[in-house]
Amino acid sequence: KSNTPMHSRLLEKISNIKINDLTYDDPLANGVIDLEYNYFQVAEEEFDVLL
């Protein structure tokens, strides 16, 4: 299933990234989506999307 609350939250976080502000050593600029990277961190108050 691809339309879960977590998928929606990650898409929202990705959509908010300012691509022009990325540096060349940034994993996302190199085509790597690292879920441990700070862009994709889910704040404690957002944990309900994981349930």
C-alpha positions as CSV (number, residue, x, y, z in Angstrom):
1,K,0.0,0.0,0.0
2,S,1.6,3.3,-1.0
3,N,-0.8,5.8,0.4
4,T,-0.2,5.5,4.1
5,P,0.2,8.4,6.6
6,M,3.9,7.7,6.7
7,H,4.3,7.8,2.9
8,S,2.3,11.1,2.9
9,R,4.5,12.6,5.7
10,L,7.8,11.6,3.9
11,L,6.5,13.0,0.6
12,E,5.6,16.2,2.4
13,K,9.1,16.4,3.9
14,I,10.7,15.7,0.5
15,S,8.5,18.3,-1.1
16,N,9.7,21.0,1.4
17,I,13.4,20.5,0.6
18,K,15.0,23.4,-1.2
19,I,16.8,21.6,-4.0
20,N,18.9,24.6,-4.9
21,D,20.3,24.8,-1.3
22,L,21.7,21.3,-1.4
23,T,25.5,20.9,-1.6
24,Y,27.3,18.3,-3.7
25,D,28.3,16.3,-0.7
26,D,24.6,16.0,0.4
27,P,23.3,12.4,-0.1
28,L,20.1,13.7,-1.6
29,A,22.0,15.7,-4.2
30,N,23.7,12.4,-5.2
31,G,20.4,10.6,-5.6
32,V,20.5,8.8,-2.3
33,I,17.5,9.0,0.0
34,D,18.9,8.2,3.4
35,L,16.0,7.9,5.9
36,E,18.4,8.6,8.8
37,Y,19.3,12.0,7.3
38,N,17.9,15.1,9.0
39,Y,15.5,15.9,6.2
40,F,13.5,12.8,6.8
41,Q,13.5,12.7,10.6
42,V,10.0,12.4,12.1
43,A,9.6,14.7,15.1
44,E,8.4,13.1,18.4
45,E,5.0,14.7,18.0
46,E,4.6,13.1,14.6
47,F,5.0,9.5,15.8
48,D,1.3,8.9,15.4
49,V,1.8,8.7,11.6
50,L,3.8,5.5,12.2
51,L,0.8,3.8,13.8
